[in-house]
Structure formats: C-alpha cells, structure tokens
Amino acid sequence: MIPTIARIIKGTLKPRSTARKAPTLKDLQVIRNALLHCVEDCDSAPAQRLRHKITATQTAKELWMLRNDAYQLISQQHNQTAAANRINDLISAFEGWLEPSQLVRIK
C-alpha cells in the first residue's frame, strides 16, 4: 500500500513536461528524408504507399508512427536485424521533436 501511495504522490509532484518547440518545415523535411532514405532500396507497391504517406505527413509524431510500417517493409525485403538497425538509426533525426520516452530503440 505504501509503495502505491508513494508512486501516486511522485506522479503528482513531478514537474509537468514543458511543451516542445514545433519543428519547422525544414526540420520536418530532414526527418522525412531520413525516413525515406531508410526505405530507399525497398521496391514494391507497399513501399510506394509508405513513401506517399511519409511525404504527406505533417508532424514529427506522425512520422515517428510510420516507423513500424518502415520496419515491416525493410524486414520483408531484407531481414529483421537490418530493419532494426535502420529504424534505430532514425532516432537521432527525431531527438528534440518528441518526448525522450517515445524514442525507444528496437531490440
């Protein structure tokens, strides 16, 4: 019971995260290019659809959500290790635009 109460109190006393600065169009393009580069050697109809989604996306968070699609595509074209390495390499492009807790590496 005491650990539960301590966790609740800690959560309420923890400073709220400050709002992050929104990326500019140039910043978003850098992220888009990194994601597009990640799947550039994948050639299929799903790859073309993913490229279209990437170019149409408006926020860093939406781009981050597309990493699962990229992972699936790369692992089908190559293997899971290559896919994990490529997706993990994208983290640096997203740093500063998303909460650090969201930037989880694929193991």
DSSP file with accessible surface (Angstrom, degrees, kcal/mol):
  #  RESIDUE AA STRUCTURE BP1 BP2  ACC     N-H-->O    O-->H-N    N-H-->O    O-->H-N    TCO  KAPPA ALPHA  PHI   PSI    X-CA   Y-CA   Z-CA
    1    1 A M     >        0   0  169      0, 0.0     4,-2.2     0, 0.0     5,-0.2   0.000 360.0 360.0 360.0 -43.1    0.0    0.0    0.0
    2    2 A I  H  >  +     0   0  137      1,-0.2     4,-2.9     2,-0.2     5,-0.2   0.922 360.0  51.9 -64.3 -43.2    2.8    2.4    0.9
    3    3 A P  H  > S+     0   0   95      0, 0.0     4,-2.3     0, 0.0    -1,-0.2   0.894 110.0  50.8 -60.0 -35.7    4.6    1.9   -2.4
    4    4 A T  H  > S+     0   0   61      2,-0.2     4,-2.2     1,-0.2    -2,-0.2   0.937 111.6  46.1 -65.6 -45.1    1.4    2.6   -4.3
    5    5 A I  H  X S+     0   0   77     -4,-2.2     4,-2.7     1,-0.2     5,-0.2   0.924 111.9  52.0 -63.7 -41.4    0.8    5.8   -2.4
    6    6 A A  H  X S+     0   0   48     -4,-2.9     4,-2.7     1,-0.2    -1,-0.2   0.904 109.2  50.1 -61.7 -41.4    4.4    6.9   -2.9
    7    7 A R  H  X S+     0   0  164     -4,-2.3     4,-2.3    -5,-0.2    -1,-0.2   0.918 111.3  48.8 -64.1 -40.3    4.1    6.3   -6.7
    8    8 A I  H  X S+     0   0  101     -4,-2.2     4,-1.8     2,-0.2    -2,-0.2   0.937 112.9  46.8 -65.3 -45.3    0.9    8.4   -6.8
    9    9 A I  H  X S+     0   0   85     -4,-2.7     4,-2.1     1,-0.2     5,-0.2   0.927 111.3  51.7 -63.8 -43.5    2.5   11.2   -4.8
   10   10 A K  H  X S+     0   0  154     -4,-2.7     4,-1.3     1,-0.2    -1,-0.2   0.915 109.1  51.4 -58.8 -42.1    5.6   11.1   -7.0
   11   11 A G  H  < S+     0   0   48     -4,-2.3    -1,-0.2     1,-0.2    -2,-0.2   0.865 112.4  45.1 -65.0 -34.4    3.5   11.3  -10.1
   12   12 A T  H  < S+     0   0  105     -4,-1.8    -1,-0.2     1,-0.2    -2,-0.2   0.795 115.6  46.0 -81.6 -25.5    1.6   14.3   -8.9
   13   13 A L  H  < S+     0   0  134     -4,-2.1    -2,-0.2    -5,-0.2    -1,-0.2   0.618  86.5 106.9 -90.5 -13.5    4.7   16.2   -7.7
   14   14 A K  S  < S-     0   0  143     -4,-1.3     3,-0.1    -5,-0.2     2,-0.0  -0.434  82.5-106.5 -65.9 133.9    6.7   15.6  -10.8
   15   15 A P        -     0   0  114      0, 0.0     2,-0.1     0, 0.0    -1,-0.1  -0.372  37.3-110.7 -62.6 139.6    7.1   18.7  -12.9
   16   16 A R        -     0   0  232      1,-0.1     2,-0.1    -4,-0.1    -4,-0.0  -0.440  36.2-101.9 -70.0 144.6    5.0   18.6  -16.0
   17   17 A S        -     0   0   87     -2,-0.1     2,-0.1     1,-0.1    -1,-0.1  -0.431  39.0-120.4 -68.2 139.7    6.9   18.3  -19.2
   18   18 A T        -     0   0  117     -2,-0.1     2,-0.1     1,-0.1    -1,-0.1  -0.443  34.5 -91.0 -78.5 154.8    7.2   21.6  -21.0
   19   19 A A        -     0   0   98     -2,-0.1     2,-0.2     1,-0.1    -1,-0.1  -0.414  43.3-127.4 -66.1 135.6    5.8   22.0  -24.5
   20   20 A R        -     0   0  101     -2,-0.1     2,-0.2    77,-0.1    -1,-0.1  -0.577  26.5-100.7 -83.8 150.2    8.3   21.2  -27.1
   21   21 A K        -     0   0  154     -2,-0.2    -1,-0.1    75,-0.2     3,-0.0  -0.469  41.9-114.1 -67.3 135.9    9.0   23.7  -29.9
   22   22 A A        -     0   0   75     -2,-0.2    -1,-0.1     1,-0.1     2,-0.1  -0.537  33.1-110.2 -73.1 137.6    7.2   22.6  -33.1
   23   23 A P        -     0   0   31      0, 0.0    -1,-0.1     0, 0.0     2,-0.1  -0.379  30.3-123.2 -67.0 145.4    9.6   21.6  -35.9
   24   24 A T     >  -     0   0   72      1,-0.1     4,-2.6    -2,-0.1     5,-0.2  -0.281  31.6 -98.3 -75.9 172.8    9.8   24.0  -38.8
   25   25 A L  H  > S+     0   0  137      1,-0.2     4,-2.1     2,-0.2     5,-0.1   0.889 127.9  52.9 -60.0 -37.5    9.0   22.8  -42.4
   26   26 A K  H  > S+     0   0  164      2,-0.2     4,-1.9     1,-0.2    -1,-0.2   0.911 108.4  49.4 -64.8 -42.3   12.8   22.4  -42.9
   27   27 A D  H  > S+     0   0   42      1,-0.2     4,-2.0     2,-0.2    -2,-0.2   0.916 110.8  50.0 -62.3 -44.1   13.1   20.3  -39.8
   28   28 A L  H  X S+     0   0   10     -4,-2.6     4,-3.0     1,-0.2    -1,-0.2   0.884 107.8  54.2 -62.5 -36.3   10.2   18.0  -40.9
   29   29 A Q  H  X S+     0   0   83     -4,-2.1     4,-2.9     2,-0.2    -1,-0.2   0.885 105.4  52.8 -67.4 -35.9   11.9   17.6  -44.3
   30   30 A V  H  X S+     0   0   86     -4,-1.9     4,-2.0     2,-0.2    -1,-0.2   0.932 112.3  45.4 -62.4 -43.3   15.1   16.5  -42.6
   31   31 A I  H  X S+     0   0    1     -4,-2.0     4,-2.3     2,-0.2    -2,-0.2   0.932 112.9  50.3 -65.8 -45.4   13.1   13.8  -40.7
   32   32 A R  H  X S+     0   0   18     -4,-3.0     4,-3.1     1,-0.2     5,-0.2   0.928 109.7  51.0 -57.1 -46.6   11.2   12.8  -43.9
   33   33 A N  H  X S+     0   0   85     -4,-2.9     4,-2.6     1,-0.2    -1,-0.2   0.884 108.8  51.1 -61.1 -39.1   14.4   12.5  -45.8
   34   34 A A  H  X S+     0   0   30     -4,-2.0     4,-1.6     2,-0.2    -1,-0.2   0.924 113.3  45.0 -63.5 -42.9   15.9   10.2  -43.1
   35   35 A L  H  X S+     0   0    1     -4,-2.3     4,-0.9     2,-0.2    -2,-0.2   0.913 113.9  49.2 -68.7 -40.5   12.8    8.0  -43.2
   36   36 A L  H >< S+     0   0   37     -4,-3.1     3,-0.7     1,-0.2     4,-0.3   0.903 109.3  52.5 -64.4 -40.1   12.7    7.9  -47.0
   37   37 A H  H >< S+     0   0  121     -4,-2.6     3,-1.1     1,-0.2     4,-0.3   0.866 101.5  62.2 -62.4 -34.5   16.4    7.1  -47.0
   38   38 A C  H 3< S+     0   0    8     -4,-1.6    -1,-0.2     1,-0.3    -2,-0.2   0.814 115.8  29.7 -60.6 -33.0   15.7    4.2  -44.7
   39   39 A V  T X< S+     0   0    0     -4,-0.9     3,-1.9    -3,-0.7    -1,-0.3   0.214  84.6 114.5-113.3  15.5   13.4    2.5  -47.2
   40   40 A E  T <  S+     0   0  119     -3,-1.1    -1,-0.1    -4,-0.3    -2,-0.1   0.786  77.3  49.6 -63.9 -27.6   15.0    3.7  -50.4
   41   41 A D  T 3  S+     0   0   74     -4,-0.3     2,-0.6    -3,-0.2    -1,-0.3   0.365  88.3  98.9 -94.1   9.6   16.1    0.2  -51.6
   42   42 A C    <   -     0   0    0     -3,-1.9     2,-0.5     5,-0.1    32,-0.1  -0.850  52.8-174.9 -95.7 123.0   12.7   -1.3  -51.0
   43   43 A D        +     0   0  131     -2,-0.6     2,-0.3     4,-0.1    -3,-0.0  -0.907  32.9  99.1-127.2 101.6   10.8   -1.5  -54.2
   44   44 A S  S  > S-     0   0   34     -2,-0.5     4,-2.1     1,-0.1     5,-0.2  -0.961  81.1 -91.1-164.5 172.1    7.2   -2.7  -54.0
   45   45 A A  H  > S+     0   0   62     -2,-0.3     4,-2.3     1,-0.2     5,-0.2   0.928 126.0  50.9 -62.4 -44.1    3.6   -1.4  -54.0
   46   46 A P  H  > S+     0   0   55      0, 0.0     4,-2.5     0, 0.0    -1,-0.2   0.886 108.3  53.6 -61.3 -33.7    3.6   -1.2  -50.2
   47   47 A A  H  > S+     0   0    0      2,-0.2     4,-2.5     1,-0.2    -2,-0.2   0.913 108.1  49.1 -65.7 -40.1    6.9    0.7  -50.4
   48   48 A Q  H  X S+     0   0  106     -4,-2.1     4,-2.1     2,-0.2    -1,-0.2   0.905 111.0  50.1 -65.6 -40.2    5.4    3.3  -52.8
   49   49 A R  H  X S+     0   0  148     -4,-2.3     4,-2.4     2,-0.2    -2,-0.2   0.913 110.6  49.8 -63.7 -41.3    2.4    3.7  -50.4
   50   50 A L  H  X S+     0   0    8     -4,-2.5     4,-2.7     2,-0.2    -2,-0.2   0.921 108.6  52.1 -64.9 -42.5    4.7    4.2  -47.5
   51   51 A R  H  X S+     0   0   47     -4,-2.5     4,-2.3     1,-0.2    -1,-0.2   0.909 109.7  50.1 -58.9 -40.6    6.7    6.8  -49.4
   52   52 A H  H  X S+     0   0  130     -4,-2.1     4,-1.7     1,-0.2    -1,-0.2   0.927 110.7  49.0 -63.8 -43.9    3.5    8.6  -50.2
   53   53 A K  H  X S+     0   0  102     -4,-2.4     4,-1.2     1,-0.2    -2,-0.2   0.908 110.1  52.3 -60.4 -43.1    2.4    8.6  -46.5
   54   54 A I  H >< S+     0   0    0     -4,-2.7     3,-0.5     1,-0.2    -2,-0.2   0.926 110.9  45.8 -60.9 -45.4    5.8    9.9  -45.5
   55   55 A T  H 3< S+     0   0   78     -4,-2.3    -1,-0.2     1,-0.2    -2,-0.2   0.794 114.4  49.1 -70.7 -24.2    5.6   12.8  -47.9
   56   56 A A  H 3< S+     0   0   53     -4,-1.7    -1,-0.2    -5,-0.2    -2,-0.2   0.620  85.5 110.0 -89.6 -12.2    2.0   13.6  -46.8
   57   57 A T    <<  -     0   0   15     -4,-1.2   -25,-0.1    -3,-0.5     3,-0.0  -0.369  48.2-166.3 -71.3 142.2    2.7   13.6  -43.1
   58   58 A Q        +     0   0  123     -2,-0.1     2,-0.3     1,-0.0    -1,-0.1   0.571  60.9  47.0-106.8 -14.3    2.6   16.9  -41.3
   59   59 A T  S  > S-     0   0   59      1,-0.1     4,-2.0   -31,-0.1     5,-0.1  -0.924  72.5-123.2-132.4 159.5    4.1   16.3  -37.9
   60   60 A A  H  > S+     0   0    5     -2,-0.3     4,-2.6     1,-0.2     5,-0.2   0.879 113.9  55.3 -64.4 -36.9    7.1   14.6  -36.3
   61   61 A K  H  > S+     0   0  117      2,-0.2     4,-2.0     1,-0.2    -1,-0.2   0.914 106.9  49.1 -64.2 -42.1    4.9   12.4  -34.2
   62   62 A E  H  > S+     0   0   93      1,-0.2     4,-0.9     2,-0.2    -1,-0.2   0.901 111.5  49.8 -63.6 -39.9    3.0   11.1  -37.3
   63   63 A L  H >< S+     0   0    0     -4,-2.0     3,-0.7     1,-0.2     4,-0.3   0.905 108.3  53.0 -64.2 -40.8    6.4   10.4  -39.0
   64   64 A W  H >< S+     0   0    6     -4,-2.6     3,-1.5     1,-0.2     4,-0.3   0.888 104.5  56.3 -61.5 -36.6    7.5    8.5  -35.9
   65   65 A M  H >< S+     0   0  117     -4,-2.0     3,-0.8     1,-0.3     4,-0.4   0.769  98.6  62.0 -68.0 -22.8    4.4    6.4  -36.0
   66   66 A L  T <X S+     0   0   18     -4,-0.9     4,-2.1    -3,-0.7    -1,-0.3   0.572  78.7  87.6 -78.8  -7.1    5.3    5.4  -39.6
   67   67 A R  H <> S+     0   0   59     -3,-1.5     4,-2.8    -4,-0.3    -1,-0.2   0.851  82.8  57.3 -64.3 -29.9    8.5    3.7  -38.4
   68   68 A N  H <> S+     0   0   92     -3,-0.8     4,-2.5    -4,-0.3    -1,-0.2   0.924 106.6  48.5 -65.6 -41.5    6.6    0.5  -37.7
   69   69 A D  H  > S+     0   0   57     -4,-0.4     4,-2.3     2,-0.2    -2,-0.2   0.910 112.5  49.1 -61.8 -41.9    5.5    0.4  -41.3
   70   70 A A  H  X S+     0   0    0     -4,-2.1     4,-2.9     2,-0.2     5,-0.3   0.914 109.3  52.4 -63.7 -42.0    9.1    1.0  -42.4
   71   71 A Y  H  X S+     0   0   36     -4,-2.8     4,-2.7     1,-0.2     5,-0.2   0.936 110.6  47.4 -58.7 -48.0   10.3   -1.8  -40.1
   72   72 A Q  H  X S+     0   0   86     -4,-2.5     4,-1.8     2,-0.2    -1,-0.2   0.922 113.5  48.2 -60.4 -44.7    7.8   -4.3  -41.6
   73   73 A L  H  X S+     0   0    8     -4,-2.3     4,-2.0     2,-0.2    -2,-0.2   0.936 114.0  45.1 -62.8 -47.8    8.8   -3.3  -45.1
   74   74 A I  H  X S+     0   0    0     -4,-2.9     4,-3.0     1,-0.2     5,-0.2   0.910 111.2  52.8 -65.7 -41.2   12.5   -3.5  -44.5
   75   75 A S  H  < S+     0   0   22     -4,-2.7    -1,-0.2    -5,-0.3    -2,-0.2   0.853 110.5  48.4 -66.8 -29.8   12.3   -6.8  -42.7
   76   76 A Q  H  < S+     0   0  139     -4,-1.8    -1,-0.2    -5,-0.2    -2,-0.2   0.883 117.9  40.1 -73.6 -38.1   10.3   -8.3  -45.6
   77   77 A Q  H  < S-     0   0   80     -4,-2.0    -2,-0.2    -5,-0.2    -1,-0.2   0.805 141.3  -3.8 -78.9 -32.2   12.8   -7.0  -48.2
   78   78 A H  S  < S-     0   0   81     -4,-3.0     2,-0.3    -5,-0.2    -3,-0.2   0.443 105.1 -69.0-124.3 -97.6   15.9   -7.8  -46.1
   79   79 A N     >  -     0   0   84     -5,-0.2     4,-2.2     1,-0.1     5,-0.1  -0.965  38.8 -96.9-160.9 172.1   15.8   -9.1  -42.6
   80   80 A Q  H  > S+     0   0  131     -2,-0.3     4,-2.9     1,-0.2     5,-0.2   0.840 118.7  55.4 -67.7 -33.4   14.7   -8.1  -39.1
   81   81 A T  H  > S+     0   0   98      2,-0.2     4,-2.5     1,-0.2    -1,-0.2   0.938 109.9  45.6 -64.8 -45.6   18.3   -7.2  -38.0
   82   82 A A  H  > S+     0   0   24      2,-0.2     4,-2.4     1,-0.2    -2,-0.2   0.915 113.8  50.5 -62.7 -41.2   18.7   -4.8  -40.9
   83   83 A A  H  X S+     0   0    0     -4,-2.2     4,-2.6     2,-0.2     5,-0.3   0.938 110.7  47.9 -63.6 -45.5   15.3   -3.3  -40.2
   84   84 A A  H  X S+     0   0   10     -4,-2.9     4,-2.7     1,-0.2    22,-0.3   0.921 112.0  50.1 -62.6 -42.6   16.0   -2.8  -36.5
   85   85 A N  H  X S+     0   0   89     -4,-2.5     4,-1.8    -5,-0.2    -1,-0.2   0.924 112.5  46.6 -62.2 -44.2   19.4   -1.2  -37.3
   86   86 A R  H  X S+     0   0   63     -4,-2.4     4,-0.7     2,-0.2    -2,-0.2   0.920 114.5  46.2 -65.5 -43.6   17.8    1.2  -39.8
   87   87 A I  H >< S+     0   0    2     -4,-2.6     3,-1.1     1,-0.2     4,-0.5   0.918 111.6  51.7 -67.2 -41.3   14.9    2.2  -37.6
   88   88 A N  H >< S+     0   0   11     -4,-2.7     3,-1.2     1,-0.3     4,-0.4   0.858 103.3  59.4 -64.0 -32.4   17.3    2.7  -34.6
   89   89 A D  H 3< S+     0   0  113     -4,-1.8     3,-0.5     1,-0.2     4,-0.3   0.733  96.1  64.4 -67.0 -20.2   19.5    5.0  -36.7
   90   90 A L  T XX S+     0   0    8     -3,-1.1     3,-1.2    -4,-0.7     4,-1.0   0.695  78.0  85.2 -75.0 -18.8   16.4    7.2  -37.2
   91   91 A I  H X> S+     0   0   12     -3,-1.2     4,-1.2    -4,-0.5     3,-1.0   0.885  83.2  57.5 -54.7 -40.6   16.2    8.1  -33.5
   92   92 A S  H 34 S+     0   0   87     -3,-0.5    -1,-0.3    -4,-0.4     3,-0.2   0.843 101.8  55.9 -62.1 -31.5   18.8   10.9  -33.9
   93   93 A A  H <4 S+     0   0   22     -3,-1.2    -1,-0.3    -4,-0.3    -2,-0.2   0.799 111.9  43.8 -69.1 -25.9   16.6   12.6  -36.5
   94   94 A F  H XX S+     0   0    0     -4,-1.0     3,-2.1    -3,-1.0     4,-0.9   0.583  83.8 117.1 -95.5 -12.6   13.7   12.7  -34.0
   95   95 A E  B 3< S+a   98   0A 118     -4,-1.2     4,-0.1     1,-0.3    -3,-0.0  -0.335  80.8  20.6 -62.0 134.3   15.6   13.8  -31.0
   96   96 A G  T 34 S+     0   0   43      2,-0.6    -1,-0.3    -2,-0.0   -75,-0.2   0.183 116.4  69.0  92.9 -15.3   14.3   17.2  -29.7
   97   97 A W  T <4 S+     0   0   55     -3,-2.1     2,-0.3     1,-0.1    -2,-0.2   0.596 100.9  38.7-108.9 -16.3   11.0   16.8  -31.5
   98   98 A L  B  < S-a   95   0A   8     -4,-0.9    -2,-0.6   -38,-0.1    -1,-0.1  -0.891  97.9 -85.3-128.1 162.4    9.5   14.0  -29.5
   99   99 A E    >>  -     0   0   60     -2,-0.3     3,-2.0     1,-0.1     4,-0.7  -0.432  39.0-124.2 -63.2 138.2    9.4   13.2  -25.8
  100  100 A P  G >4 S+     0   0   86      0, 0.0     3,-0.9     0, 0.0    -1,-0.1   0.832 110.0  64.3 -55.2 -31.2   12.6   11.1  -24.9
  101  101 A S  G 34 S+     0   0   99      1,-0.2     3,-0.1     3,-0.0    -2,-0.1   0.739  99.2  54.1 -67.0 -19.7   10.3    8.4  -23.5
  102  102 A Q  G <4 S+     0   0   57     -3,-2.0     2,-2.1     1,-0.2    -1,-0.2   0.729  86.3  84.6 -83.3 -22.5    8.9    7.8  -27.0
  103  103 A L    <<  +     0   0   27     -3,-0.9     2,-0.4    -4,-0.7    -1,-0.2  -0.451  62.8 164.0 -84.7  71.2   12.3    7.3  -28.6
  104  104 A V        -     0   0   86     -2,-2.1     2,-0.2    -3,-0.1    -3,-0.0  -0.747  33.2-129.2 -95.6 134.2   12.6    3.7  -27.9
  105  105 A R        -     0   0  145     -2,-0.4     2,-0.4     1,-0.1   -21,-0.0  -0.488  20.2-119.0 -78.7 148.7   15.2    1.5  -29.6
  106  106 A I              0   0   48    -22,-0.3   -18,-0.1    -2,-0.2    -1,-0.1  -0.736 360.0 360.0 -85.4 133.2   14.1   -1.8  -31.3
  107  107 A K              0   0  235     -2,-0.4   -23,-0.0   -19,-0.0    -1,-0.0  -0.574 360.0 360.0 -96.6 360.0   16.0   -4.7  -29.7
